[in-house]
């Protein structure tokens, strides 16, 4: 554990996440009185539960992006059509 001037910091040097090589947790002042073992166990649990988003979440984000682009294109076409009728 690293002790800072104003904060306690827990460093998890190896997590199960393929994106990060180390994770730093800044301990809230109200929890700084907890033992180092308790804080380290909780930090390891959180760090090891991170990872890539599930494939369904990625597919949902792609669908929402495509839907937003199609909606914008449709709205643009409607505006152009309305302007052509006016002029």
N, C-alpha and C positions, 0 to 999 in steps of 0.2 A: 504494500500500500504506500502511496505517495502522500505526504502531508504538505498541503500548500499553506500559504500565509492565512488565507481566509476560508479555504474550503478543504475538505478531505476528498481525496480522489482515489478511486479504485481502478486499477488497470487490469484488464483481462488480456494477457498477451496472446493467447491462442483461443480463438472461438471456432465453432463448427461452421460458421458462415464463410462461404467461398469469396465474398466480396471484401472482407476486412481482415487485416492481419492482427490488429489489436483494437480494443475498445476501451475508452475512458469513461468512467461514471463519476459525476460530481455529486457528492452526498449532501442532501439537504441538511441545514444546520440542526433541525429538530431531531434528526436521526444520527447525528454524529457521535452520540454517546453509546450507540450499539457496538457490540464487539466486532473486531475486524473479521473474524470468521463468519459471523452472520451476514455482514455486508458483502463479503467476498462470495459466499454461497449464493446470495440473491443476485449479485452481478453476473456470476457465471451462468445462472439459470436464464437470465434475461438475454445475455449475449449469445447463448447457444440456441435460443428460440428464434433468432433472426435468420433471415435467408431470403432467397428469391421468392417473389410472390407466386402464388399458385397459378397454374396455367389458365384456370377459369377467370381469374381476375385480369390477366393479360388479355384474354379474348374479349372480355367485357369492355375493357378500356379501348381496344381497337374498334369494337362495334360502336361505342359511343362517339368516337372520333369520326368514323365514317358517317354516322347519322347526323352529326353536327355539320359536316361538310356538305352533305346532300341537302340539308335544310337551308343552309346559307345559299347554295346554288339555286334552289327553288325560290327562295325569297328574292334573290337578285333577278331571276327570270320574271317573276310576277311584277316587280317594280318596273322593269324595262317594258313589259307588255302594257302596263298602265300608262306609262309615259308616252308610248307610241299612240295610244288611243286619244290622249289629250292633245298631242301635237300633230 
